[in-house]
Amino acid sequence: MTAGRRNERLRALPSVDRLATAVARAELEARRRELLGGAGEEDEVDLVARALSRMAPGAGPVLNATGVVLHTNLGRAPLAPEARAAIAAAATGYGALEVDLLTGRRSRRGRRAEALLTALSGAPEALVVNNGAAAVLLAVAALAGPGCQVIVSRGELVEIGGGLRIADVVAQSGAELVEVGSTNRTRGADYAHAVGPATAAILRVHQSNFRMTGFVERPDLRELVALGVPVIDDLGSGALDPGRPVLAEEPDVRRSVAAGAALTCFSGDKLLGGPQAGILVGAAEPVSACRAHPLARALRIDKLGLAGLEATLELHLDPATAGRIPVLAMLELAPEVLAARTEELAGLTGGAIVEMAATPGGGALPLSELPGPAVALAPGPEGAEAFAARLRRGRPALIARIQEDRVLLSARTLAPDEIALAARCVETARRW
């Protein structure tokens, strides 16, 4: 672009006054329509907040320098290039979502993902829905329901993100929740004593975002299966690679299936490293019951998520290619590689290298810390909060961590090609 053309485009940018006036007029007109339509009382001062929300940045690219690998607020797992390419291809025109190209007849959505999941988990059948909570809801609704009872340990009545509680999920199915044991100790005998004619399932919930230590007890999954009641095993984070040392603390899917769980549920966007999805694997009859339940259609996964999930599962078929999945790559990042990236970032930003432990995040490996360096930036006279806010308002947004009035950047959660871009974000924020 020539200097003349650049200056011409700069002059064409609307002034702040014109832009703010346009937003204010749009908000006032919307409020007039609400009042004429019979809207109730409202504090008109809220119009300011509503107008500002119209001007706030929408969803867009974000650089994660927090050191939290599975950052729920930032979309959890970043996708592998293969998954991104698969999603882009699925978004282009039409696709064979529910048609068999060999016969021309209608087929079942997600058949390829299901085949990959059975190969990876050892389960006879699999089903994919739109998120992890949906998988648990569908499992309980399909195996239990009104007039039935579901047994859950008091130590597993957990609350996950957004205030959703396991008790609420069971309630939505229409089944009666039967609590057994105590907060810290539940024995096999507690389950056995609770089993009765109305018992439809035992729900076993992995404490994926906290741990209880000390005077605790929990029966083995095989002990629960031996009671003769279908067991739904909610693993949450869904570790498919038990051979990787970094995942050793997480229960793996294949072991749950081998122990005899009727249904094993987990998420696609946590340790699996794929897009948002809820996955159920297990025996043929309970999976078929889930597939036939009316909720299955309401909770089904969309074609873009399915394409990304299939590509991610293909990478999991080989431990070598699984290592290319960003979540696993970040968790397993070699210390010397992390040091080199941190030094590069420090050199480009003028920051100091300090120690800052990263975390897996996202309801996985709650006791794990990932030691390593980070870059500390002097925030300037306005303080760390103000400087971090400027970084967030950039394009792309750079999300940092604040500790002791310092802005910290972790290179662990930045891709190699994002280091220089993050440094430019810092430079831009300093010029404001």
C-alpha positions in Angstrom: 0.0 0.0 0.0 1.4 3.4 -1.0 1.8 6.2 1.5 -0.9 8.2 -0.3 -3.4 5.4 -0.3 -2.6 4.7 3.4 -3.2 8.3 4.3 -6.5 8.3 2.3 -7.8 5.3 4.3 -6.7 6.8 7.6 -8.7 9.9 6.8 -11.7 7.8 6.0 -11.9 6.2 9.4 -14.9 7.5 11.4 -14.3 9.7 14.4 -14.9 8.5 17.9 -17.8 10.9 18.2 -19.5 9.5 15.0 -18.9 5.9 16.1 -20.2 6.5 19.6 -23.2 8.4 18.3 -24.1 5.6 16.0 -24.0 3.1 18.8 -26.0 5.3 21.2 -28.7 5.9 18.5 -29.0 2.2 17.9 -29.4 1.4 21.6 -31.9 4.2 22.2 -34.0 3.0 19.2 -34.0 -0.5 20.6 -35.1 0.8 24.0 -37.9 2.8 22.4 -39.2 -0.4 20.6 -39.1 -2.3 23.9 -41.1 0.4 25.7 -43.7 0.6 22.9 -44.0 -3.1 23.0 -44.9 -3.1 26.7 -41.5 -3.7 28.3 -41.4 -3.4 32.1 -39.5 -1.0 34.3 -35.7 -0.8 33.8 -33.0 1.4 35.1 -32.2 3.6 32.1 -28.6 3.9 33.4 -28.3 0.3 32.1 -28.4 1.8 28.6 -24.8 2.8 29.1 -23.7 -0.7 29.9 -25.7 -2.0 27.0 -24.2 0.5 24.6 -20.7 -0.3 25.8 -21.3 -4.0 25.3 -22.1 -3.3 21.6 -18.6 -1.7 21.3 -16.8 -4.5 23.2 -14.6 -6.9 21.2 -16.4 -10.0 20.1 -15.0 -13.5 19.9 -11.8 -13.5 18.0 -8.2 -14.7 18.1 -6.6 -14.8 21.5 -3.0 -15.5 22.6 -2.9 -17.5 25.8 0.1 -16.5 27.9 -1.4 -17.5 31.2 0.3 -20.9 31.5 -3.1 -22.6 31.9 -3.1 -25.2 29.2 -6.8 -26.0 29.2 -8.2 -22.6 29.9 -12.0 -22.9 30.0 -12.6 -19.2 29.4 -10.4 -19.3 26.3 -12.1 -22.3 24.7 -10.1 -25.1 26.4 -8.0 -27.2 24.0 -6.4 -25.5 21.0 -6.8 -27.7 18.0 -4.1 -29.5 16.0 -3.5 -28.3 12.4 -5.1 -31.5 11.1 -8.3 -30.8 13.1 -8.4 -27.2 11.9 -8.0 -28.3 8.3 -10.8 -30.9 8.7 -13.1 -28.2 10.1 -12.3 -25.8 7.3 -13.0 -28.6 4.7 -16.3 -29.5 6.4 -17.3 -25.8 6.4 -16.8 -25.6 2.6 -20.1 -26.5 0.8 -21.9 -29.7 1.5 -20.5 -32.9 3.1 -21.5 -36.5 3.5 -22.7 -36.0 7.0 -25.5 -38.6 7.1 -25.2 -40.4 3.7 -23.4 -43.5 2.6 -21.6 -42.6 -0.5 -21.3 -46.2 -1.6 -25.0 -47.0 -1.4 -26.5 -43.6 -1.6 -28.6 -44.4 1.4 -28.9 -42.4 4.6 -26.4 -43.4 7.3 -25.8 -42.5 10.9 -24.0 -39.2 11.8 -20.6 -39.8 13.4 -20.0 -43.3 12.3 -16.4 -42.7 11.5 -15.8 -41.0 14.9 -17.5 -44.0 16.6 -15.3 -46.5 14.8 -12.2 -44.6 15.9 -13.4 -44.4 19.5 -14.1 -48.2 19.6 -10.6 -48.8 18.3 -9.0 -46.5 20.8 -11.1 -47.5 23.9 -11.7 -51.2 23.3 -15.4 -50.7 23.7 -17.9 -52.4 21.4 -19.9 -49.2 20.7 -19.5 -45.4 20.9 -21.7 -42.3 20.6 -20.8 -38.6 20.3 -22.9 -35.7 21.6 -22.2 -32.0 21.9 -20.4 -31.8 25.3 -19.3 -33.8 28.4 -22.3 -32.8 30.6 -24.6 -33.8 27.8 -23.0 -37.2 27.7 -23.7 -37.8 31.4 -27.2 -36.5 31.1 -28.0 -38.8 28.2 -26.4 -41.8 29.9 -28.5 -41.3 33.1 -31.7 -40.5 31.1 -31.3 -43.6 28.9 -30.4 -46.1 31.6 -32.7 -44.7 34.3 -35.5 -42.1 34.2 -38.8 -41.5 36.1 -39.5 -44.2 38.7 -35.9 -45.4 38.7 -33.1 -44.8 41.2 -29.4 -43.8 40.5 -26.9 -44.3 43.2 -24.1 -41.8 43.7 -21.5 -41.5 46.4 -21.7 -38.3 48.6 -18.1 -37.7 47.8 -18.8 -37.5 44.1 -21.7 -35.1 44.1 -19.4 -32.5 42.6 -20.1 -29.2 41.0 -18.5 -28.5 37.6 -18.1 -25.2 35.7 -21.0 -22.8 35.5 -22.5 -24.1 38.7 -23.8 -27.3 37.2 -24.0 -30.1 39.8 -24.2 -33.8 39.4 -27.4 -33.9 41.5 -29.0 -31.5 39.0 -28.0 -33.7 36.0 -29.7 -36.7 37.7 -32.8 -34.6 38.5 -33.1 -33.6 34.8 -33.3 -37.3 33.9 -36.3 -37.7 36.1 -34.6 -40.4 38.2 -34.3 -40.4 42.0 -30.9 -39.7 43.4 -29.8 -42.1 46.1 -26.8 -40.8 48.1 -24.5 -43.3 49.8 -21.4 -43.2 52.0 -19.9 -40.0 53.4 -18.0 -37.1 51.9 -14.6 -38.7 52.3 -15.3 -42.5 52.7 -17.6 -44.6 50.6 -17.3 -48.4 50.6 -18.6 -51.1 48.3 -20.9 -52.2 51.1 -22.6 -48.8 51.0 -23.5 -49.3 47.4 -24.6 -52.9 48.0 -27.0 -51.9 50.8 -28.6 -49.3 48.6 -29.3 -51.5 45.6 -32.9 -52.4 45.3 -35.7 -53.2 42.8 -35.8 -49.6 41.5 -32.0 -49.2 41.1 -31.3 -48.6 37.4 -27.7 -47.4 37.6 -24.7 -46.5 39.7 -23.1 -43.2 38.6 -19.4 -43.0 39.4 -17.9 -39.5 39.0 -14.2 -38.8 38.7 -13.1 -35.8 40.9 -11.4 -34.2 37.9 -10.9 -30.7 39.3 -10.0 -31.4 42.9 -8.6 -34.2 45.1 -9.4 -35.5 48.5 -6.4 -36.9 50.4 -5.9 -38.4 53.9 -8.6 -40.5 55.5 -10.5 -41.4 52.3 -11.8 -44.5 50.7 -13.4 -45.4 47.4 -14.3 -48.8 46.0 -12.7 -50.1 42.8 -14.8 -49.9 39.6 -14.8 -53.7 39.3 -16.3 -54.0 42.7 -19.2 -51.8 41.7 -19.7 -53.7 38.4 -19.9 -56.9 40.4 -23.1 -55.7 42.0 -24.9 -56.4 38.8 -26.2 -52.9 38.2 -25.1 -50.9 35.1 -22.3 -48.5 36.1 -21.9 -45.1 34.4 -18.3 -44.0 34.8 -17.9 -40.3 34.3 -14.2 -39.7 33.7 -14.5 -36.0 32.8 -11.2 -35.3 31.2 -10.9 -38.4 29.0 -7.3 -39.5 28.9 -6.9 -41.8 25.9 -3.1 -42.1 26.2 -2.3 -43.9 29.5 1.3 -44.6 28.4 2.2 -40.9 28.6 3.8 -40.1 32.0 2.1 -36.7 32.2 -1.3 -38.4 32.2 -0.5 -41.1 34.8 -2.7 -39.5 37.5 -5.8 -39.5 35.3 -8.0 -42.6 35.0 -7.9 -43.8 31.4 -10.8 -44.7 29.2 -9.6 -48.2 28.2 -9.2 -49.3 31.8 -12.8 -48.2 32.6 -14.1 -50.2 29.6 -12.1 -53.2 30.6 -13.4 -53.0 34.1 -16.9 -53.5 32.8 -18.5 -50.0 32.9 -21.8 -50.1 31.0 -21.0 -46.5 29.8 -17.9 -44.5 30.1 -18.3 -40.7 29.5 -15.7 -38.0 28.9 -15.1 -34.7 27.1 -13.5 -34.1 23.7 -11.9 -30.7 24.5 -9.9 -31.6 27.5 -7.0 -34.1 27.6 -8.2 -35.6 24.3 -7.2 -32.3 22.8 -10.1 -32.0 20.3 -13.1 -29.7 19.9 -16.0 -29.5 22.3 -17.8 -32.9 22.4 -19.2 -35.4 24.8 -18.2 -39.0 24.2 -19.9 -42.2 25.4 -18.3 -45.6 24.9 -19.4 -48.9 26.3 -21.4 -52.1 25.8 -23.8 -52.4 22.8 -27.1 -52.4 24.7 -26.6 -49.2 26.8 -25.0 -47.3 23.9 -28.0 -48.3 21.7 -30.3 -47.1 24.5 -28.6 -43.7 24.4 -28.7 -43.5 20.7 -32.5 -44.3 20.6 -33.3 -41.8 23.4 -35.1 -38.6 22.3 -32.5 -36.5 24.0 -29.8 -37.9 21.6 -31.0 -35.7 18.7 -31.3 -32.6 20.9 -27.7 -33.1 22.1 -26.1 -34.3 18.9 -22.8 -32.8 17.7 -22.6 -30.5 14.7 -20.7 -31.3 11.5 -17.8 -29.0 12.2 -17.1 -30.3 15.7 -17.5 -33.9 14.3 -14.9 -33.2 11.6 -12.4 -31.8 14.1 -13.0 -34.7 16.5 -12.4 -37.3 13.8 -9.1 -35.7 12.8 -8.0 -35.5 16.5 -8.9 -39.2 17.1 -6.9 -40.2 14.0 -3.8 -38.6 15.6 -4.4 -40.6 18.8 -4.1 -43.9 16.8 -0.3 -43.5 16.9 1.6 -42.2 20.1 4.0 -40.3 17.8 1.3 -38.3 16.0 -0.7 -37.9 19.3 2.3 -35.9 20.5 1.5 -33.2 17.9 -1.8 -32.5 19.5 -1.3 -29.0 21.1 -2.5 -29.9 24.6 -0.2 -32.9 24.9 2.6 -31.0 23.3 2.3 -28.2 25.9 2.0 -30.7 28.8 5.1 -32.6 27.6 7.2 -29.6 26.5 10.8 -30.3 27.1 12.5 -27.9 29.7 15.1 -26.8 27.2 12.5 -25.9 24.6 10.5 -24.0 27.1 13.6 -22.1 28.2 14.5 -21.2 24.7 11.1 -19.8 23.9 11.0 -17.9 27.2 14.4 -16.4 26.4 13.2 -15.3 23.0 10.0 -13.7 24.4 12.1 -11.9 27.1 14.5 -10.6 24.5 11.7 -9.3 22.3 9.8 -7.7 25.2 12.6 -6.5 27.4 11.0 -8.5 30.3 12.8 -10.4 33.1 12.8 -14.2 33.4 11.2 -15.5 36.6 9.8 -18.8 37.8 6.1 -19.4 37.4 4.4 -22.8 37.5 1.9 -23.6 34.7 -1.1 -25.8 35.2 -3.1 -28.2 33.1 -6.4 -26.5 34.0 -9.8 -27.3 32.5 -10.8 -29.9 35.2 -7.9 -32.2 34.6 -4.8 -33.2 36.7 -5.8 -30.9 39.5 -2.7 -31.5 41.7 -0.2 -31.2 38.8 2.0 -28.2 38.4 4.3 -27.6 35.4 7.4 -25.9 36.7 9.2 -23.5 34.4 10.1 -19.9 33.6 7.9 -17.0 32.5 8.5 -13.4 31.4 7.7 -10.7 33.9 6.8 -7.3 32.4 7.1 -4.0 34.3 3.5 -2.6 34.1 4.4 1.1 34.2 2.9 3.8 36.4 -0.8 2.7 35.9 -0.2 -0.7 37.4 -0.5 -4.3 36.4 -4.3 -4.4 36.0 -4.4 -1.5 33.6 -1.5 -2.9 31.5 -3.1 -6.3 31.4 -6.4 -4.7 30.3 -4.5 -3.0 27.4 -3.1 -6.4 26.3 -6.6 -7.9 26.4 -7.9 -5.1 24.1 -5.3 -5.7 21.5 -5.8 -7.4 18.1 -5.1 -10.2 18.8 -5.9 -10.1 22.5 -3.0 -11.3 24.7 -4.1 -12.8 28.0 -1.5 -12.6 30.8 -1.3 -13.5 34.4 -1.0 -10.9 37.2 1.1 -11.7 40.3 2.4 -9.2 42.8 1.7 -6.2 40.5 3.6 -7.8 37.7 2.3 -9.0 34.3 3.6 -12.5 33.6 3.7 -14.2 30.3 4.1 -18.0 29.9 5.6 -19.3 26.7 4.3 -22.8 27.4 0.9 -21.9 26.2 2.1 -19.9 23.2 2.7 -21.7 20.0 6.2 -21.2 18.5 4.8 -18.9 15.8 3.0 -16.8 18.5 6.1 -15.7 20.4 6.9 -12.8 18.0 3.2 -11.9 17.7 2.9 -11.7 21.5 5.9 -9.4 21.7 4.2 -7.1 19.1 1.1 -7.1 21.3 3.2 -5.9 24.3 4.9 -3.2 22.2 1.5 -2.0 21.0 0.1 -1.9 24.5 3.1 0.1 25.7 2.4 2.8 23.1 -1.2 3.4 24.3 
